[in-house]
Amino acid sequence: MNLQQLRCIREIVRQDFNLTNAAHALFTSQPAVSKTVMDFEVDMGFDVFIRHGKRIKGLTNEGERILPAVEKILQDLKDLRDIADETKNPNKGHLTIATTHTQARYALPRLIQIFRQEYPEVRLSLLQGTPAQITQMVLSNQADVAIATEGIVRTEGLTATACYEWQHKILLPLKHPLTKLKKITLAELARYPLVTYDPAFAGRGKIDAAFTREGLQTDIVLEAIDADVIRTYVEVGLGVGIMAAIALDAMGDELAKKQLVAMDAGHLFGINTTYAAVKTDRYLKKYEQRFFDLLANLSFS
């Protein structure tokens, strides 16, 4: 047994059992990956993968059992290397952040600016996806930390920490009838077509739950993952927008130029919490701990 064999097994699983993609990720050839895995299976005395001809279709029962151990060995090795690197230069490294569009576009820029001033020798990578995708990026060691509002707190294998809270706002054309109200109710809002987030993003679950509790039917005419897209379709009159306040606040004077107005909706949909998650028991470098401290100190209206 050797580390390259373990890396091959992990990468094949990461690449959804596609040997060609696994070979590219490992900077080797497909035949080399196949031979490495078969040598490992001979050493272990059982098949790790289910095969159909030359194609790998999935993990055997034995493969399912050993995969967590393979991941742990490789993670422990990475931790050892991280400790060694930090000992040599504690202010130098690479931090990969997996997050959603709203967090990347509106919540993180000022934090990253501060972080870079403190740690100019730390390279940053920013990956975007759905909450399910970004948690998988961390579990598969493609990213160091996942940052999102939805889902990651319940993901097995990750330790999630509450960081900052935010609320939703309603986006309206300047002359919309709802702008005449001091405080919008769910019943009044449900009378109009709505434009808001895809169900996997930005507190959409709380939006749906609020209308359901009141027994109200909604006409959601467009769902998007991008706050700028939602704003655009509110601007052309498609419907009333329900958006993250952190996005609308960042747009600032641009809303007035577009003849749009934002109104508070925290009383309708409650408070949302953004979490940061890392693999459970993973060693955190000092600059990673500092990044978490900065996240915890963010605040939004």
Secondary structure by P-SEA (a helix, b strand, c coil): ccaaaaaaaaaaaaacccaaaaaaaacccaaaaaaaaaaaaaaaccccccccccccccccaaaaaaaaaaaaaaaaaaaaaaaaaaaacccbbbbbbbbcccccccccaaaaaaaaaacccbbbbbbbbcaaaaaaaaaacccccccccccccccccbbbbbccccbbbbbbcccccccccccccccccccbbbbbccccccaaaaaaaaaaaaccccccccccccaaaaaaaaaaccbbbbbbaaaaaaaccccccccbbbbbccccccbbbbbbbccccccccaaaaaaaaaaaacccc
